[in-house]
Amino acid sequence: MSLLEVNGLVKRFRGLMALSDLSFSVEQGEIAGIIGPNGAGKTTAFNCITGFTAVDAGSITLSGTPLRGKKPHEIVNHGLSRTWQLVRPFFGMRVIEALYVPSYCRRSRSSPEVSDDVESRIARTAESLGLTDRLDDWVDNLNQGELRLLDIARAMVTNPLILLLDEPFSGLSHREIARISATVQALNSDGLTVLIIEHRLRELMKMVHKVVVVNFGRKIAQGTPAEVVKEPQVIEAYLGRKGVDLGLA
């Protein structure tokens, strides 16, 4: 069952076609990835889906609810949250305070009258992200990997149905990447649907169920990691004529 559906998305910037008839879907309970060269339109697609950039044509639906034209906070309330390529920490706050900020802009999967309290949601989120021992620490004292986890935690306290991650491995060590990857897969095992943009292909391909490949704003391939790396268009546009060994054999 498709949770997120993007159909015929078009976006122009002063005559430059950033997205051209882009269509794809993300199924309930899967981890999907979007890959492509720099400037392919990946982050533009994220910005359109999350309401930060207006689209020129096309439709975006979440669980059948149209999202096009809605403001970012309204989209969050419908169950879609995101992170950014560059972490945006609330310096000068403690970790627990940084988690309180987005917790007041969130949706409840139950009726408002039966919604759980903020404190318990923050505690559960911190535990699932491995940040329980850091709740009383200053955000300024977190390392880059912990800042990434905090970024994900801030999105998670809004109680999303689907989480969009924009290059979550950027700037991280191999150990930090392994921790983020394991955390995302654990969240997925608990029922969270995830859509990821990432340039670290070897790490990404090991965790996703499906990959959408974009070039010049168009989808050029879609399938399992093992399938898309064999596509001639993908090899030529992104992986290089000799391809890249991603350890998928």
Stockholm file with secondary structure:
# STOCKHOLM 1.0

chainA/1-249         MSLLEVNGLVKRFRGLMALSDLSFSVEQGEIAGIIGPNGAGKTTAFNCITGFTAVDAGSITLSGTPLRGKKPHEIVNHGLSRTWQLVRPFFGMRVIEALYVPSYCRRSRSSPEVSDDVESRIARTAESLGLTDRLDDWVDNLNQGELRLLDIARAMVTNPLILLLDEPFSGLSHREIARISATVQALNSDGLTVLIIEHRLRELMKMVHKVVVVNFGRKIAQGTPAEVVKEPQVIEAYLGRKGVDLGLA
#=GR chainA/1-249 SS CEEEEEEEEEEEETTEEEEEEEEEEEETTCEEEEECSTTSSHHHHHHHHTTSSCCSEEEEEETTEECTTCCHHHHHHHTEEECCSSCCCCTTSBHHHHHHHHHTSCCCSSCGGGCCCHHHHHHHHHHHTTCGGGTTSBGGGCCHHHHHHHHHHHHHTTCCSEEEEESTTTTCCHHHHHHHHHHHHHHHHTTCEEEEECSCHHHHHTTCSEEEEEETTEEEEEECHHHHTTCHHHIIIIICTTCCCCSCC
#=GC SS_cons         CEEEEEEEEEEEETTEEEEEEEEEEEETTCEEEEECSTTSSHHHHHHHHTTSSCCSEEEEEETTEECTTCCHHHHHHHTEEECCSSCCCCTTSBHHHHHHHHHTSCCCSSCGGGCCCHHHHHHHHHHHTTCGGGTTSBGGGCCHHHHHHHHHHHHHTTCCSEEEEESTTTTCCHHHHHHHHHHHHHHHHTTCEEEEECSCHHHHHTTCSEEEEEETTEEEEEECHHHHTTCHHHIIIIICTTCCCCSCC
//
